[in-house]
């Protein structure tokens, strides 16, 4: 049930937290707090603390924490509504009439969680059965012995289509509830009965901050499975953008390590397990890049968590996206560090091959956020021309400006510009400074190993399209084509209404066909696409040289929309120019087909009509009338 915050505050103000908790926990004052033995685990040294001023309690042994209401929920197994009603009666606060629908919804959520817990126990038991022989062998090959399975509640889902469903229904579950919890899948067409979501998979329970099971992840045993790893769907209990795998156990490890504890974010279930087995507090996001909600949860535990993504292209892209999302949120005492496992390994590989000490050592070799940011922007493209160095400098300024905290934004700008100046420090010459390196030598690229260790534009070789585009564009690029491409790179949103034409005809320039296809693919995959993300992605795919040639040619075009500030007029001018280019491409294709027919004596008149239209468009481009809509 939803209670008004003012009502809850009134209840808490009338009851002292230490008095209520002190009825079941023997508390002793320690400064401004009270300490006692944990009510959730057996211990000899107090690790349970209560702070009346903050209205908050924390149990380091279990990782549980909360307020007055949460304590009753945890210790007496009450629902939120039941805990509020009990405390309100004690405090003498009248409650509003109960909303039957809200109460029913809350009770149902608790019921779904009970079925998830039952499923977790069943999965654990199945891992010990004969059908899980290959799953057990896989875990042992991954260096995870049987005595560790229970610690992480690992399980197995057999291949049968309804094995879990049959078990839980026999226990009294309703199939619809199991669908709503994410355990079953209901056929989309409505025909047929629901069936198990997880089949023939190693199961990883996903818990909330208190360790309560709210979903599952499964690793396929079949190498031909469509999805190697499968997470449960969004439900009333499980919201992927908010959840961090392994959070409850990470809290316990941080308490054990004390003030020096690090908190590491890695990519996968097995990486979390490897770190935690090595005594490192680690969590993983449910997707590749961290969300803003997950970042807030991390900062509540640690002022500067360490992000450790895999060293492959996907891992570096995830690190870059996380960096973009974090930039606006950075403040004093709220940042990230970055670690990169060497040799193309991940934490699980390092633990298995080199041991816990090596893993701790590599994860402690971190770079501050500002350094990783500088290296990312530096490695977008070669810095061998004044234009590219100017672009690099602009990217650094833009990144600093994204930070909402003005003081920190200024500090970042100063730090990034200092790094820029150091990178391009003048090389000493005889008796004077030299503005450029000696003839035949390149500009300096790096000082020591960076987080983005290999420049992005070199991380993947040029694609065939990239090579063809770079070769032909070095010879010639039509200024109008370059202007249309440059405007799309500056404001990718203009492409949203033209993706079908872009996919069919590119930008009307054969050498840019691969570039156009790459832009379409990224736009369809990304929820949103901004200029910096698009530029980095294209550079990583080997189009850095092409983009430079496009930029150079666009400046000669005289296209009015390049000088505009994304006004409606500028967008209309760009659309007109783009449509002319795609129409030109369509006409060229049609002319090729019609010419073949004409050579066989077929439909010469159609060929001439197409040629006339093509020539008219060429004149409109040459005269500049295409910019104001006179070409059609």
TORLO-102791 format. One record per residue (C-alpha): residue number from 0; x, y, z. Coordinates in steps of 0.2 Angstrom, whole numbers, plus 5000, padded with zeros to 4 digits. Example, Ala and Ser with C-alpha at 12.3 -4.5 7.8 and 13.67 -1.06 7.14 Angstrom:
! residues 2
num px py pz
0 5062 4978 5039
1 5068 4995 5036
//
This chain:
! residues 632
num px py pz
0 5000 5000 5000
1 5006 5018 4996
2 5007 5028 5012
3 5010 5047 5011
4 5028 5052 5016
5 5022 5064 5029
6 5013 5050 5038
7 5028 5039 5038
8 5039 5053 5045
9 5026 5057 5058
10 5027 5038 5064
11 5046 5038 5064
12 5046 5055 5074
13 5036 5048 5088
14 5046 5032 5090
15 5065 5031 5094
16 5073 5019 5083
17 5085 5012 5096
18 5070 5009 5108
19 5061 4999 5096
20 5076 4989 5090
21 5082 4988 5108
22 5068 4976 5113
23 5075 4962 5103
24 5094 4967 5101
25 5105 4971 5116
26 5112 4988 5111
27 5126 4998 5119
28 5130 5016 5115
29 5146 5020 5105
30 5148 5038 5103
31 5132 5044 5093
32 5127 5027 5088
33 5122 5011 5097
34 5130 4994 5093
35 5125 4976 5096
36 5126 4958 5089
37 5118 4955 5072
38 5100 4949 5074
39 5103 4941 5057
40 5118 4930 5059
41 5128 4922 5073
42 5143 4933 5078
43 5154 4937 5093
44 5159 4954 5088
45 5146 4968 5086
46 5143 4973 5068
47 5125 4980 5070
48 5124 4998 5072
49 5109 5010 5075
50 5109 5029 5072
51 5094 5038 5080
52 5099 5055 5072
53 5099 5048 5055
54 5084 5035 5058
55 5095 5022 5050
56 5102 5005 5055
57 5115 4994 5046
58 5121 4976 5049
59 5138 4974 5041
60 5138 4955 5044
61 5123 4952 5032
62 5124 4968 5022
63 5106 4972 5027
64 5101 4990 5031
65 5086 5001 5033
66 5074 5012 5043
67 5062 5008 5057
68 5049 5000 5045
69 5062 4990 5037
70 5068 4982 5053
71 5051 4975 5057
72 5050 4969 5039
73 5066 4959 5041
74 5065 4953 5059
75 5046 4949 5060
76 5043 4945 5041
77 5030 4958 5040
78 5024 4966 5024
79 5027 4985 5022
80 5009 4988 5026
81 5009 4977 5041
82 5024 4985 5048
83 5017 5002 5046
84 5001 4997 5054
85 5010 4990 5069
86 5021 5005 5072
87 5007 5017 5069
88 4996 5009 5082
89 5011 5010 5094
90 5014 5028 5090
91 4996 5033 5091
92 4995 5039 5073
93 4979 5036 5064
94 4980 5028 5046
95 4969 5031 5031
96 4957 5018 5026
97 4966 5004 5017
98 4966 5003 4998
99 4961 4985 4995
100 4968 4985 4978
101 4985 4992 4984
102 4985 4979 4998
103 4981 4965 4986
104 4995 4971 4974
105 5008 4971 4988
106 5003 4954 4994
107 5004 4947 4977
108 5022 4954 4975
109 5027 4945 4991
110 5019 4929 4984
111 5029 4931 4968
112 5045 4932 4978
113 5041 4917 4987
114 5039 4907 4971
115 5056 4914 4965
116 5064 4908 4981
117 5056 4891 4979
118 5063 4890 4961
119 5080 4895 4967
120 5080 4880 4979
121 5074 4868 4965
122 5087 4874 4953
123 5101 4871 4967
124 5094 4853 4969
125 5094 4850 4951
126 5113 4854 4949
127 5116 4839 4959
128 5105 4827 4949
129 5112 4816 4934
130 5105 4827 4921
131 5117 4841 4926
132 5132 4831 4923
133 5139 4842 4909
134 5134 4858 4919
135 5145 4851 4934
136 5159 4847 4922
137 5158 4865 4915
138 5159 4873 4932
139 5174 4863 4937
140 5183 4867 4920
141 5180 4885 4924
142 5189 4883 4941
143 5173 4883 4952
144 5173 4868 4963
145 5158 4860 4971
146 5161 4867 4988
147 5158 4885 4981
148 5141 4881 4972
149 5131 4884 4987
150 5139 4900 4992
151 5133 4908 4976
152 5117 4897 4975
153 5121 4891 4958
154 5108 4879 4950
155 5103 4870 4934
156 5088 4870 4924
157 5085 4853 4915
158 5080 4853 4896
159 5062 4847 4899
160 5050 4860 4893
161 5039 4861 4909
162 5050 4853 4923
163 5050 4869 4934
164 5032 4873 4930
165 5026 4856 4935
166 5036 4856 4951
167 5029 4873 4957
168 5011 4870 4951
169 5012 4854 4962
170 5016 4866 4976
171 5001 4877 4973
172 5008 4890 4961
173 4996 4897 4947
174 5004 4898 4930
175 5000 4916 4927
176 5009 4921 4943
177 5024 4911 4937
178 5023 4920 4920
179 5023 4937 4930
180 5038 4932 4940
181 5048 4929 4924
182 5049 4910 4927
183 5038 4905 4913
184 5035 4911 4895
185 5017 4913 4889
186 5015 4910 4870
187 5013 4926 4861
188 4998 4920 4851
189 4989 4915 4866
190 4988 4897 4861
191 4996 4884 4871
192 5001 4883 4889
193 5016 4893 4897
194 5032 4884 4898
195 5049 4886 4907
196 5059 4901 4902
197 5076 4893 4907
198 5080 4876 4900
199 5096 4867 4899
200 5106 4881 4907
201 5117 4884 4922
202 5107 4896 4934
203 5113 4911 4943
204 5101 4918 4955
205 5099 4937 4954
206 5096 4946 4971
207 5091 4963 4977
208 5101 4973 4989
209 5096 4962 5004
210 5100 4946 4994
211 5082 4941 4991
212 5080 4932 4974
213 5071 4943 4962
214 5076 4935 4945
215 5088 4923 4937
216 5101 4922 4924
217 5105 4907 4914
218 5121 4901 4904
219 5116 4889 4890
220 5124 4872 4889
221 5120 4870 4871
222 5134 4879 4860
223 5121 4882 4847
224 5109 4891 4858
225 5103 4908 4851
226 5107 4917 4867
227 5123 4911 4877
228 5117 4921 4892
229 5099 4924 4896
230 5092 4935 4910
231 5074 4935 4916
232 5062 4949 4909
233 5057 4965 4917
234 5044 4961 4931
235 5037 4970 4946
236 5051 4964 4956
237 5066 4965 4944
238 5071 4981 4935
239 5087 4978 4925
240 5092 4996 4925
241 5092 4996 4944
242 5099 4980 4949
243 5118 4975 4952
244 5122 4956 4952
245 5131 4951 4968
246 5127 4967 4978
247 5122 4959 4994
248 5138 4949 4995
249 5149 4964 4990
250 5143 4973 5005
251 5148 4960 5016
252 5166 4959 5008
253 5167 4978 5010
254 5163 4977 5028
255 5176 4963 5031
256 5190 4974 5022
257 5186 4990 5031
258 5190 5007 5026
259 5202 5001 5012
260 5189 4991 5003
261 5187 4993 4985
262 5171 4991 4975
263 5174 4984 4957
264 5161 4983 4943
265 5164 4969 4931
266 5155 4962 4916
267 5148 4945 4920
268 5142 4933 4933
269 5157 4922 4933
270 5168 4938 4934
271 5159 4943 4950
272 5160 4926 4957
273 5179 4925 4954
274 5182 4942 4962
275 5171 4938 4977
276 5181 4922 4979
277 5197 4932 4979
278 5190 4943 4993
279 5186 4958 4981
280 5169 4966 4983
281 5162 4965 4965
282 5146 4968 4956
283 5140 4967 4938
284 5127 4977 4928
285 5113 4967 4920
286 5118 4975 4903
287 5134 4980 4895
288 5135 4998 4901
289 5130 5005 4918
290 5114 5015 4920
291 5112 5031 4930
292 5102 5022 4943
293 5116 5009 4945
294 5129 5022 4947
295 5119 5030 4961
296 5118 5014 4970
297 5137 5011 4968
298 5140 5029 4975
299 5130 5025 4990
300 5142 5012 4994
301 5159 5019 4988
302 5164 5036 4983
303 5175 5030 4968
304 5171 5012 4962
305 5182 5004 4949
306 5175 5000 4932
307 5184 4984 4925
308 5177 4980 4907
309 5184 4967 4896
310 5198 4972 4884
311 5189 4967 4868
312 5179 4980 4857
313 5163 4977 4866
314 5171 4980 4883
315 5179 4996 4877
316 5162 5002 4870
317 5154 4998 4886
318 5167 5007 4896
319 5165 5022 4884
320 5146 5022 4886
321 5147 5021 4905
322 5159 5036 4904
323 5146 5046 4894
324 5132 5042 4906
325 5143 5046 4921
326 5150 5063 4915
327 5135 5073 4919
328 5133 5065 4937
329 5151 5068 4943
330 5154 5078 4959
331 5167 5079 4972
332 5167 5062 4981
333 5157 5054 4967
334 5168 5047 4952
335 5175 5031 4945
336 5192 5023 4942
337 5196 5012 4928
338 5205 4995 4927
339 5210 4985 4912
340 5215 4967 4914
341 5230 4963 4903
342 5233 4950 4890
343 5214 4950 4884
344 5209 4941 4900
345 5194 4944 4911
346 5194 4942 4930
347 5188 4924 4930
348 5203 4919 4918
349 5216 4928 4930
350 5209 4920 4945
351 5209 4902 4937
352 5226 4904 4929
353 5236 4916 4941
354 5227 4916 4957
355 5219 4928 4969
356 5235 4939 4972
357 5237 4942 4953
358 5219 4947 4952
359 5220 4959 4966
360 5236 4967 4959
361 5228 4969 4942
362 5212 4977 4948
363 5222 4989 4960
364 5231 4996 4944
365 5218 5009 4941
366 5217 5026 4931
367 5207 5041 4937
368 5192 5045 4927
369 5200 5061 4919
370 5214 5051 4912
371 5203 5038 4905
372 5192 5051 4897
373 5208 5060 4889
374 5214 5044 4882
375 5197 5039 4875
376 5196 5056 4865
377 5214 5056 4860
378 5212 5039 4852
379 5197 5043 4841
380 5208 5046 4826
381 5226 5050 4822
382 5232 5067 4827
383 5244 5071 4813
384 5235 5086 4806
385 5231 5103 4813
386 5212 5100 4810
387 5213 5083 4819
388 5222 5091 4834
389 5209 5105 4834
390 5195 5092 4834
391 5203 5083 4848
392 5204 5099 4859
393 5186 5103 4855
394 5181 5085 4861
395 5190 5088 4877
396 5181 5105 4880
397 5164 5097 4876
398 5167 5083 4888
399 5171 5094 4902
400 5156 5105 4899
401 5145 5090 4900
402 5149 5089 4919
403 5134 5098 4928
404 5145 5103 4943
405 5152 5119 4938
406 5167 5118 4949
407 5172 5101 4944
408 5168 5105 4926
409 5181 5119 4927
410 5194 5108 4936
411 5192 5095 4922
412 5194 5107 4908
413 5210 5113 4916
414 5217 5096 4919
415 5212 5090 4901
416 5220 5105 4893
417 5236 5102 4903
418 5237 5085 4897
419 5234 5091 4879
420 5248 5103 4881
421 5259 5090 4888
422 5255 5078 4874
423 5260 5091 4860
424 5274 5099 4870
425 5287 5107 4858
426 5302 5096 4854
427 5318 5104 4859
428 5329 5110 4844
429 5346 5118 4843
430 5345 5134 4853
431 5326 5136 4852
432 5309 5127 4853
433 5303 5119 4837
434 5284 5120 4834
435 5284 5103 4825
436 5293 5087 4827
437 5308 5084 4815
438 5304 5080 4797
439 5299 5062 4795
440 5294 5060 4813
441 5276 5058 4819
442 5267 5068 4833
443 5269 5060 4850
444 5255 5048 4853
445 5256 5043 4871
446 5265 5043 4887
447 5265 5026 4895
448 5251 5013 4894
449 5234 5020 4894
450 5217 5013 4898
451 5211 5013 4880
452 5228 5005 4876
453 5227 5003 4858
454 5220 5018 4848
455 5202 5016 4843
456 5205 5019 4825
457 5218 5005 4825
458 5209 4993 4836
459 5201 4986 4820
460 5208 4986 4803
461 5199 4996 4789
462 5184 4986 4783
463 5183 4983 4764
464 5171 4998 4763
465 5182 5009 4773
466 5197 5005 4762
467 5188 5008 4746
468 5180 5024 4753
469 5197 5031 4759
470 5205 5027 4743
471 5192 5036 4732
472 5189 5050 4743
473 5207 5055 4743
474 5205 5057 4725
475 5189 5067 4725
476 5173 5069 4735
477 5158 5079 4728
478 5156 5094 4740
479 5137 5093 4741
480 5139 5074 4746
481 5151 5079 4759
482 5140 5093 4766
483 5125 5081 4767
484 5136 5068 4776
485 5144 5081 4788
486 5127 5088 4793
487 5121 5071 4797
488 5137 5067 4807
489 5134 5084 4817
490 5116 5080 4820
491 5112 5061 4818
492 5093 5065 4822
493 5090 5071 4805
494 5092 5054 4798
495 5078 5046 4808
496 5065 5050 4794
497 5077 5044 4780
498 5084 5028 4787
499 5076 5017 4773
500 5082 5028 4759
501 5100 5029 4767
502 5100 5010 4768
503 5094 5008 4750
504 5105 5021 4742
505 5118 5027 4755
506 5123 5045 4752
507 5122 5043 4733
508 5141 5040 4733
509 5147 5022 4730
510 5163 5024 4740
511 5152 5030 4755
512 5140 5015 4754
513 5149 5005 4769
514 5149 5021 4779
515 5130 5023 4777
516 5127 5005 4781
517 5137 5007 4797
518 5127 5022 4802
519 5111 5014 4799
520 5116 4999 4809
521 5122 5009 4824
522 5106 5020 4823
523 5095 5004 4824
524 5105 4997 4838
525 5106 5012 4849
526 5092 5020 4859
527 5099 5037 4856
528 5113 5043 4845
529 5124 5058 4848
530 5138 5066 4838
531 5152 5060 4849
532 5146 5042 4850
533 5144 5041 4831
534 5161 5049 4828
535 5170 5037 4840
536 5160 5022 4833
537 5164 5026 4815
538 5183 5029 4819
539 5183 5012 4828
540 5177 5004 4812
541 5191 5011 4802
542 5182 5027 4794
543 5193 5040 4803
544 5202 5045 4786
545 5185 5045 4777
546 5178 5057 4790
547 5192 5068 4788
548 5191 5069 4769
549 5172 5072 4771
550 5175 5087 4783
551 5188 5095 4772
552 5176 5094 4756
553 5161 5100 4766
554 5169 5116 4769
555 5170 5119 4751
556 5152 5116 4747
557 5144 5132 4753
558 5129 5122 4759
559 5119 5134 4770
560 5113 5121 4782
561 5131 5118 4788
562 5131 5136 4795
563 5114 5136 4803
564 5110 5131 4821
565 5099 5116 4817
566 5084 5127 4813
567 5069 5121 4804
568 5074 5129 4788
569 5091 5121 4789
570 5083 5104 4792
571 5072 5107 4777
572 5087 5112 4766
573 5096 5096 4772
574 5081 5085 4768
575 5080 5093 4751
576 5098 5090 4747
577 5098 5072 4754
578 5083 5068 4743
579 5091 5074 4728
580 5106 5063 4731
581 5096 5048 4734
582 5085 5052 4719
583 5102 5054 4709
584 5107 5037 4715
585 5090 5029 4710
586 5091 5037 4693
587 5109 5030 4690
588 5103 5013 4694
589 5088 5015 4683
590 5099 5022 4669
591 5111 5007 4670
592 5096 4995 4668
593 5088 5006 4654
594 5104 5007 4645
595 5105 4988 4644
596 5088 4987 4637
597 5091 5001 4625
598 5106 4992 4618
599 5094 4978 4614
600 5082 4989 4606
601 5070 4991 4620
602 5062 5007 4627
603 5075 5020 4622
604 5062 5033 4626
605 5062 5028 4644
606 5081 5029 4644
607 5080 5047 4638
608 5067 5053 4651
609 5078 5046 4665
610 5094 5054 4658
611 5085 5071 4656
612 5079 5070 4674
613 5097 5066 4680
614 5104 5080 4670
615 5092 5092 4677
616 5097 5087 4695
617 5115 5089 4691
618 5112 5107 4685
619 5102 5111 4700
620 5117 5105 4711
621 5129 5115 4700
622 5119 5131 4701
623 5115 5129 4720
624 5096 5129 4717
625 5096 5113 4727
626 5098 5122 4743
627 5082 5132 4742
628 5071 5118 4736
629 5070 5123 4717
630 5076 5105 4712
631 5063 5092 4713
//
